[in-house]
Amino acid sequence: MKKYIILLVIILFIQCITFAQSRSILNNEYQFTFEPNYEFRITELIESSNRISIVYKISMKILDATIGIDSLYISILAFKWEEIKKLSDFVYNMEKELTFLNLPDRIGDYEEYDSLYYDTKIGRYKDDEFYHLVYYFRTKDEKQIYHFTYLIDLKILNSLFSESTESMLKNIANCFLPVRKLVPEN
C-alpha cells in the first residue's frame, strides 16, 4: 500500500510540473494555439460555468541573464459566440468594462491587421508601473458555427521595457493563432 501511495504522489508531482512549465497551449474548444519559443507557467486557468469564455494567466521569464525572476505576464482571454462580433465593440468593452485587467490609458493609435479569417487591433498602454501590449482578435468566417474574440495582454515592468523588449513581445504575441475549424460540407 505504501508503494502505491508513493507512486501516486510521484505521478501527481510529475503532472504538476508538466502543467506548471509548458511550451504550448492548444485549445480546441476555443480554437486557438499559443506556442512561444520560451517556457512559461500557467498561474491561473478559469473557464466560465456556461463555457463561453476562458482566461489563462501566464508568467514567463525573459531570457536575459540579468533577470532571474518571472518578468513577463500574459493574459489570454477567449470568448465563444454564435454570431460574428464587431472588433471595435470588443475593443471598447475590453478597455472600459473589464476591470481585472486594469488597463491604463492607451498611448498612440491602434495598429490594425486584416486576415482572411480574423482581424486584429493592437493597442499600447502605459502607467507608472507597467507597459501593456494588447492584441485584440475576432474571427469572421461566416461559414463557422461559432465565432471567437480574443484578447492577449503582454505586461512588463516599465523598468524592463525597451525597443528590443517590444520586439520580443510582438514575437511572443505572434505565437498566438486563432485556428479555423473546417465545417463539414452537406
C-alpha positions as a Markdown table, in Angstrom:
| # | Residue | x | y | z |
|---|---|---|---|---|
| 1 | Met | 0.0 | 0.0 | 0.0 |
| 2 | Lys | 2.8 | 2.4 | 0.9 |
| 3 | Lys | 4.4 | 1.8 | -2.6 |
| 4 | Tyr | 1.2 | 2.7 | -4.3 |
| 5 | Ile | 0.8 | 5.9 | -2.3 |
| 6 | Ile | 4.4 | 6.9 | -3.1 |
| 7 | Leu | 3.8 | 6.1 | -6.8 |
| 8 | Leu | 0.6 | 8.2 | -6.8 |
| 9 | Val | 2.5 | 11.1 | -5.2 |
| 10 | Ile | 5.2 | 10.9 | -7.8 |
| 11 | Ile | 2.7 | 10.8 | -10.7 |
| 12 | Leu | 0.8 | 13.8 | -9.3 |
| 13 | Phe | 4.1 | 15.7 | -8.8 |
| 14 | Ile | 5.1 | 15.0 | -12.5 |
| 15 | Gln | 1.7 | 16.1 | -13.7 |
| 16 | Cys | 2.0 | 19.4 | -11.7 |
| 17 | Ile | 5.4 | 20.1 | -13.1 |
| 18 | Thr | 4.2 | 19.3 | -16.6 |
| 19 | Phe | 1.2 | 21.7 | -16.2 |
| 20 | Ala | 3.3 | 24.3 | -14.5 |
| 21 | Gln | 6.0 | 24.5 | -17.2 |
| 22 | Ser | 4.7 | 24.5 | -20.7 |
| 23 | Arg | 5.8 | 25.3 | -24.2 |
| 24 | Ser | 2.4 | 25.4 | -25.8 |
| 25 | Ile | -1.4 | 25.7 | -25.4 |
| 26 | Leu | -3.7 | 24.1 | -27.9 |
| 27 | Asn | -7.4 | 24.8 | -27.0 |
| 28 | Asn | -9.8 | 23.1 | -29.4 |
| 29 | Glu | -12.9 | 24.3 | -27.6 |
| 30 | Tyr | -11.9 | 28.0 | -28.1 |
| 31 | Gln | -10.0 | 27.3 | -31.3 |
| 32 | Phe | -6.5 | 28.8 | -30.7 |
| 33 | Thr | -2.9 | 27.8 | -30.3 |
| 34 | Phe | -0.2 | 29.6 | -28.3 |
| 35 | Glu | 3.3 | 28.2 | -29.0 |
| 36 | Pro | 6.1 | 30.6 | -27.9 |
| 37 | Asn | 9.8 | 29.8 | -28.1 |
| 38 | Tyr | 10.0 | 30.3 | -24.3 |
| 39 | Glu | 8.8 | 28.1 | -21.4 |
| 40 | Phe | 6.0 | 29.6 | -19.4 |
| 41 | Arg | 4.0 | 28.8 | -16.4 |
| 42 | Ile | 0.2 | 28.9 | -16.3 |
| 43 | Thr | -0.6 | 30.6 | -13.0 |
| 44 | Glu | -4.4 | 30.6 | -13.3 |
| 45 | Leu | -6.9 | 29.0 | -15.6 |
| 46 | Ile | -10.6 | 29.9 | -15.3 |
| 47 | Glu | -13.5 | 28.9 | -17.6 |
| 48 | Ser | -16.9 | 30.4 | -17.1 |
| 49 | Ser | -19.7 | 28.0 | -15.9 |
| 50 | Asn | -21.6 | 28.4 | -19.2 |
| 51 | Arg | -18.4 | 27.6 | -21.2 |
| 52 | Ile | -18.4 | 30.7 | -23.3 |
| 53 | Ser | -15.2 | 32.2 | -22.0 |
| 54 | Ile | -11.8 | 31.1 | -20.7 |
| 55 | Val | -8.9 | 33.0 | -19.2 |
| 56 | Tyr | -5.3 | 31.9 | -19.0 |
| 57 | Lys | -2.9 | 33.9 | -16.7 |
| 58 | Ile | 0.7 | 33.1 | -17.7 |
| 59 | Ser | 4.1 | 34.2 | -16.4 |
| 60 | Met | 7.2 | 33.9 | -18.4 |
| 61 | Lys | 10.9 | 34.6 | -17.9 |
| 62 | Ile | 12.7 | 36.9 | -20.2 |
| 63 | Leu | 15.8 | 35.1 | -21.4 |
| 64 | Asp | 18.3 | 37.6 | -20.1 |
| 65 | Ala | 21.0 | 36.6 | -17.6 |
| 66 | Thr | 20.4 | 39.7 | -15.5 |
| 67 | Ile | 16.7 | 38.9 | -14.9 |
| 68 | Gly | 16.2 | 35.8 | -12.8 |
| 69 | Ile | 12.5 | 36.1 | -11.9 |
| 70 | Asp | 9.3 | 35.9 | -13.8 |
| 71 | Ser | 9.2 | 39.2 | -15.5 |
| 72 | Leu | 6.6 | 39.0 | -18.3 |
| 73 | Tyr | 2.9 | 38.4 | -17.5 |
| 74 | Ile | 0.5 | 37.3 | -20.2 |
| 75 | Ser | -3.3 | 37.1 | -20.1 |
| 76 | Ile | -5.2 | 35.2 | -22.8 |
| 77 | Leu | -9.0 | 35.7 | -22.8 |
| 78 | Ala | -11.1 | 33.8 | -25.3 |
| 79 | Phe | -14.9 | 34.2 | -25.9 |
| 80 | Lys | -17.2 | 32.0 | -27.9 |
| 81 | Trp | -20.2 | 33.5 | -29.8 |
| 82 | Glu | -22.9 | 32.3 | -32.1 |
| 83 | Glu | -22.5 | 35.4 | -34.2 |
| 84 | Ile | -19.6 | 37.4 | -35.6 |
| 85 | Lys | -18.8 | 40.3 | -33.3 |
| 86 | Lys | -17.6 | 43.8 | -34.3 |
| 87 | Leu | -13.9 | 44.2 | -33.4 |
| 88 | Ser | -14.4 | 47.9 | -32.4 |
| 89 | Asp | -17.2 | 46.9 | -30.0 |
| 90 | Phe | -15.0 | 44.1 | -28.5 |
| 91 | Val | -12.1 | 46.5 | -28.0 |
| 92 | Tyr | -14.3 | 49.1 | -26.4 |
| 93 | Asn | -15.8 | 46.6 | -24.0 |
| 94 | Met | -12.4 | 45.2 | -23.0 |
| 95 | Glu | -10.9 | 48.6 | -22.4 |
| 96 | Lys | -13.8 | 50.0 | -20.5 |
| 97 | Glu | -15.7 | 47.1 | -18.9 |
| 98 | Leu | -13.1 | 44.6 | -17.9 |
| 99 | Thr | -11.7 | 45.8 | -14.6 |
| 100 | Phe | -9.5 | 42.9 | -13.6 |
| 101 | Leu | -7.1 | 43.7 | -16.5 |
| 102 | Asn | -6.5 | 47.2 | -15.1 |
| 103 | Leu | -5.5 | 48.6 | -18.4 |
| 104 | Pro | -4.1 | 52.1 | -18.0 |
| 105 | Asp | -4.6 | 54.8 | -20.6 |
| 106 | Arg | -3.8 | 53.9 | -24.2 |
| 107 | Ile | -0.8 | 55.6 | -25.8 |
| 108 | Gly | -0.8 | 56.3 | -29.5 |
| 109 | Asp | -3.1 | 54.9 | -32.2 |
| 110 | Tyr | -4.1 | 51.3 | -32.8 |
| 111 | Glu | -2.3 | 49.1 | -35.3 |
| 112 | Glu | -4.8 | 47.2 | -37.4 |
| 113 | Tyr | -4.3 | 44.0 | -39.4 |
| 114 | Asp | -6.8 | 42.0 | -41.5 |
| 115 | Ser | -6.6 | 38.4 | -42.4 |
| 116 | Leu | -9.0 | 36.2 | -44.4 |
| 117 | Tyr | -10.4 | 34.6 | -41.3 |
| 118 | Tyr | -9.7 | 37.1 | -38.5 |
| 119 | Asp | -8.7 | 40.6 | -37.9 |
| 120 | Thr | -6.6 | 42.3 | -35.2 |
| 121 | Lys | -6.2 | 45.6 | -33.4 |
| 122 | Ile | -3.1 | 46.2 | -31.3 |
| 123 | Gly | -3.0 | 48.8 | -28.5 |
| 124 | Arg | -0.2 | 50.0 | -26.2 |
| 125 | Tyr | -1.0 | 51.1 | -22.7 |
| 126 | Lys | 1.3 | 52.5 | -20.0 |
| 127 | Asp | 1.1 | 53.7 | -16.4 |
| 128 | Asp | 3.8 | 54.4 | -13.8 |
| 129 | Glu | 4.5 | 50.7 | -13.2 |
| 130 | Phe | 3.6 | 48.6 | -16.3 |
| 131 | Tyr | 3.7 | 48.7 | -20.1 |
| 132 | His | 1.0 | 46.6 | -21.8 |
| 133 | Leu | 1.0 | 45.4 | -25.4 |
| 134 | Val | -2.6 | 44.2 | -26.1 |
| 135 | Tyr | -3.8 | 42.3 | -29.1 |
| 136 | Tyr | -7.5 | 42.0 | -29.9 |
| 137 | Phe | -8.7 | 39.4 | -32.4 |
| 138 | Arg | -12.1 | 38.5 | -33.8 |
| 139 | Thr | -12.8 | 35.6 | -36.2 |
| 140 | Lys | -15.0 | 36.5 | -39.1 |
| 141 | Asp | -15.5 | 33.3 | -41.2 |
| 142 | Glu | -19.3 | 33.3 | -41.9 |
| 143 | Lys | -19.2 | 29.5 | -42.6 |
| 144 | Gln | -18.3 | 28.7 | -39.0 |
| 145 | Ile | -20.8 | 27.6 | -36.4 |
| 146 | Tyr | -19.1 | 29.5 | -33.6 |
| 147 | His | -17.1 | 32.8 | -33.7 |
| 148 | Phe | -14.4 | 33.9 | -31.3 |
| 149 | Thr | -12.9 | 37.1 | -29.9 |
| 150 | Tyr | -9.6 | 37.0 | -28.1 |
| 151 | Leu | -7.5 | 39.4 | -26.0 |
| 152 | Ile | -3.8 | 38.8 | -25.4 |
| 153 | Asp | -2.3 | 41.2 | -22.9 |
| 154 | Leu | 1.5 | 41.1 | -22.6 |
| 155 | Lys | 2.5 | 43.1 | -19.5 |
| 156 | Ile | 6.0 | 44.0 | -18.4 |
| 157 | Leu | 7.5 | 46.3 | -15.8 |
| 158 | Asn | 8.4 | 49.7 | -17.3 |
| 159 | Ser | 11.9 | 49.4 | -15.9 |
| 160 | Leu | 12.4 | 46.3 | -18.2 |
| 161 | Phe | 10.8 | 47.9 | -21.3 |
| 162 | Ser | 12.9 | 48.9 | -24.3 |
| 163 | Glu | 12.5 | 48.8 | -28.1 |
| 164 | Ser | 14.1 | 45.4 | -28.2 |
| 165 | Thr | 11.7 | 44.2 | -25.5 |
| 166 | Glu | 8.7 | 45.4 | -27.6 |
| 167 | Ser | 10.1 | 43.4 | -30.5 |
| 168 | Met | 10.3 | 40.4 | -28.3 |
| 169 | Leu | 6.7 | 41.0 | -27.0 |
| 170 | Lys | 5.5 | 41.1 | -30.6 |
| 171 | Asn | 7.3 | 37.9 | -31.4 |
| 172 | Ile | 5.6 | 36.2 | -28.4 |
| 173 | Ala | 2.2 | 37.6 | -29.4 |
| 174 | Asn | 2.7 | 36.3 | -33.0 |
| 175 | Cys | 2.8 | 32.8 | -31.4 |
| 176 | Phe | -0.9 | 33.1 | -30.7 |
| 177 | Leu | -3.0 | 32.0 | -33.6 |
| 178 | Pro | -6.8 | 31.5 | -34.0 |
| 179 | Val | -7.3 | 28.1 | -35.5 |
| 180 | Arg | -10.0 | 27.7 | -38.1 |
| 181 | Lys | -12.1 | 24.5 | -37.8 |
| 182 | Leu | -13.4 | 23.3 | -41.1 |
| 183 | Val | -17.1 | 23.0 | -41.2 |
| 184 | Pro | -18.3 | 19.7 | -42.8 |
| 185 | Glu | -19.9 | 20.2 | -46.2 |
| 186 | Asn | -23.5 | 19.0 | -46.6 |
